[in-house]
Amino acid sequence: MNVISKATCNRLGITDWEVCPFWLRMADTCSVRPSGLVRKLKIVIGGHSFEIAAVVLALDAPGAYPILLGCPWLRSANIN
């Protein structure tokens, strides 16, 4: 799963995310309802452009990563 923080969405001016139809089970086994779902988010990594979908989470922890790229991105980028 690709994840983007709500704070990063706000900094980038992304405010029109969809309602997320599912809950997430976190590593500590708690269930979290995402703030939303962003589809067709364009990112550039190493000069290569990608279009991803990302779940929006309210990550209040200091030092939290702005975007976490998971298996969907790894597959689309053909990372071995």
N, C-alpha and C positions, 0 to 999 in steps of 0.2 A: 504494500500500500504506500502511495506517496502522500506525504503530509505537509501542510503549510500552516504556519501559525497565524492566528487571527491578527496579531500585531503586524506581521509581514504583509498580510492582505491590506490592512489599513494604510501602511506606508506606501504600498504600490498603487493605492487607489482602487483596489478590487473590493467592491461592496455588494455586488449582485450575484452572490453565490446561491446555489440551489439548496433547498431543504434536503438534508441527508436522510435517506430512508432506512438507515441501519445504525446499530450501536457497535462500538468497538470494545473488544476485550484487551485491556492493556497488559503489559508484562507482569504487573503486580496483581493480576487477576481481577481488578476492578473493571466495571463496565462504564463506558463514557459515551454520551450522546454528542457526536460532532456538531460544531456550530453550522456546518454546511459542507457543500461539495462544489469545487470549482472545476469546470470542464474546459478543455481547450486552453490551458494556461501555457503560454509560449515561454520557453526558457532557452538559454544558450549556454552550453558547456563546452569548453575547449574549442570554440569556434563552430561547433555543430548545433543546429537548432532542433529543438524537440517540442512537441505539443503533448502535454500530460494532463491527466485529471488528478486532482489532489483533494484530500479531505482536510477541512479547516478545523483546527483544534485551538482552543483557548489555552495556550501554554504559558502559564504565569511564572514558570521557574526562571530565575536569573541564569543567563548563559544558555538558554534553550536554543537549539538550532532553528534558523528561520524556515528551512525547507529540508525535509528528509525524503530522499528518493529510495523507493523500494523495488521489489521485483518487477512491477510493471515497467518501470523505466529501464531497469537492467536488460529486460528482454527486448524492448524497443530499440535500445542503443546497441544491441548485439554484443553485450559485455560477456566475455567468457570467463 
